[in-house]
């Protein structure tokens, strides 16, 4: 009797594995430090577990930043309604900051950390990864989702 039960359980296990191999491919992919990120097929928007969304406009060919290194970026920041609130491009002066040190908003640290030098990415930063309930009077309303077009120029 025990032999019959073992064979039955083995057969059920094999059938489950066979069925799972025919399941639809996952829309998740693992990248950078094992974090699972969802990618929607319609526009290649990736959503991280924190809620940050991004779209790679152009993948870079250079290295990926390491926490503590200084990155040099060009960016343009807009609100969801399209209002531009800041742009290093317009100033002609790239922005430098130490990545992963909390010097910038959380959405920037997370969004730039997985870019390659030469890459261009649109970051869609929810309020809790941006300025949250704090407003920047006349510039950024409280609880705003922020959109940034970012180009990673170099790592110093």
C-alpha positions as CSV (number, residue, x, y, z in Angstrom):
1,X,0.0,0.0,0.0
2,X,2.8,2.4,0.9
3,X,4.5,1.8,-2.4
4,X,1.2,2.6,-4.3
5,X,0.9,5.9,-2.3
6,X,4.5,6.9,-3.1
7,X,4.1,6.1,-6.8
8,X,0.8,8.1,-6.9
9,X,2.4,11.2,-5.2
10,X,5.4,10.9,-7.6
11,X,3.1,10.9,-10.6
12,X,1.1,13.8,-9.3
13,X,4.3,15.8,-8.8
14,X,5.5,15.0,-12.3
15,X,2.1,16.1,-13.8
16,X,2.2,19.4,-11.8
17,X,5.7,20.2,-13.1
18,X,4.7,19.4,-16.6
19,X,1.6,21.6,-16.4
20,X,3.6,24.5,-14.9
21,X,6.0,24.4,-17.8
22,X,3.2,25.2,-20.2
23,X,1.9,28.2,-18.1
24,X,2.0,31.6,-19.6
25,X,5.4,33.4,-19.3
26,X,5.6,35.7,-16.3
27,X,5.5,39.4,-16.8
28,X,8.0,39.8,-13.9
29,X,11.7,40.0,-14.3
30,X,14.5,39.9,-11.7
31,X,17.1,42.6,-12.0
32,X,19.5,44.5,-9.8
33,X,20.0,43.1,-6.3
34,X,17.3,40.4,-6.7
35,X,14.3,42.8,-6.6
36,X,11.3,41.6,-8.6
37,X,10.0,44.2,-11.0
38,X,6.9,44.0,-13.1
39,X,7.0,45.1,-16.8
40,X,3.8,46.0,-18.6
41,X,3.9,44.9,-22.2
42,X,2.1,47.9,-23.7
43,X,4.7,50.5,-23.0
44,X,7.7,48.7,-21.4
45,X,7.0,50.5,-18.1
46,X,8.7,48.7,-15.2
47,X,7.2,49.0,-11.7
48,X,9.5,48.2,-8.8
49,X,8.3,46.9,-5.4
50,X,8.6,50.4,-3.9
51,X,6.1,51.8,-6.5
52,X,8.7,53.6,-8.7
53,X,8.0,53.3,-12.4
54,X,10.4,53.8,-15.2
55,X,10.8,53.4,-18.9
56,X,14.2,53.0,-20.5
57,X,14.3,55.3,-23.5
58,X,17.8,54.3,-24.4
59,X,19.8,51.7,-22.6
60,X,23.4,52.7,-21.9
61,X,26.5,50.7,-22.7
62,X,28.6,51.8,-19.8
63,X,28.9,50.7,-16.2
64,X,26.1,50.7,-13.6
65,X,26.7,53.1,-10.6
66,X,27.9,51.7,-7.2
67,X,26.5,53.2,-4.0
68,X,28.7,56.0,-2.8
69,X,30.0,56.9,-6.2
70,X,29.2,60.3,-7.7
71,X,27.0,60.2,-10.7
72,X,26.6,63.0,-13.3
73,X,23.2,63.3,-14.9
74,X,21.2,65.6,-17.1
75,X,17.5,65.8,-16.3
76,X,14.2,67.6,-16.8
77,X,11.5,67.4,-14.2
78,X,7.8,67.9,-14.8
79,X,4.5,67.5,-13.0
80,X,1.9,65.1,-14.3
81,X,0.1,68.0,-16.0
82,X,3.3,68.7,-18.0
83,X,4.5,71.7,-16.1
84,X,8.3,71.8,-16.1
85,X,9.7,72.7,-12.7
86,X,13.4,72.1,-13.2
87,X,15.9,71.2,-15.8
88,X,19.7,70.8,-15.8
89,X,19.5,70.6,-19.6
90,X,18.0,74.1,-19.8
91,X,20.8,75.4,-17.5
92,X,23.5,73.6,-19.5
93,X,24.9,72.3,-16.2
94,X,24.8,68.6,-15.4
95,X,23.8,67.6,-11.8
96,X,26.2,65.6,-9.7
97,X,25.3,63.6,-6.6
98,X,26.6,60.6,-4.6
99,X,24.2,57.7,-5.5
100,X,22.6,55.7,-2.7
101,X,23.4,58.1,0.1
102,X,20.0,59.8,0.5
103,X,21.2,63.1,-0.8
104,X,18.4,63.2,-3.4
105,X,14.8,62.0,-3.2
106,X,14.4,58.2,-2.9
107,X,13.0,57.8,-6.4
108,X,16.1,59.3,-7.9
109,X,18.5,57.0,-5.9
110,X,16.5,54.0,-6.9
111,X,15.8,55.0,-10.5
112,X,19.4,56.0,-11.4
113,X,21.1,53.2,-9.4
114,X,20.2,50.6,-12.1
115,X,21.0,52.7,-15.1
116,X,24.1,52.2,-17.3
117,X,26.2,55.2,-18.3
118,X,24.9,56.6,-21.6
119,X,21.3,55.5,-20.7
120,X,18.2,57.6,-20.9
121,X,15.2,56.8,-18.7
122,X,11.9,58.3,-17.8
123,X,11.2,58.1,-14.0
124,X,7.7,58.2,-12.7
125,X,8.1,58.9,-9.0
126,X,5.1,58.6,-6.7
127,X,4.8,61.2,-3.9
128,X,6.1,58.9,-1.2
129,X,9.4,58.5,-3.1
130,X,9.5,62.2,-3.9
131,X,8.6,65.1,-1.6
132,X,5.6,63.4,-0.1
133,X,3.2,65.8,1.7
134,X,5.8,68.6,1.6
135,X,5.2,71.2,-1.0
136,X,7.8,73.4,-2.6
137,X,5.7,76.6,-2.8
138,X,5.0,77.8,-6.3
139,X,6.9,74.9,-7.8
140,X,5.8,71.4,-6.6
141,X,2.4,70.8,-4.9
142,X,2.2,68.5,-1.9
143,X,1.6,64.8,-2.8
144,X,2.8,65.2,-6.4
145,X,3.8,62.4,-8.7
146,X,7.0,63.6,-10.4
147,X,8.2,62.8,-13.9
148,X,11.9,63.0,-14.7
149,X,13.7,62.4,-18.0
150,X,17.2,61.4,-16.9
151,X,20.4,60.8,-18.8
152,X,23.3,59.2,-16.9
153,X,26.3,60.9,-18.4
154,X,29.1,59.5,-16.2
155,X,30.2,58.1,-12.9
156,X,33.1,59.8,-11.0
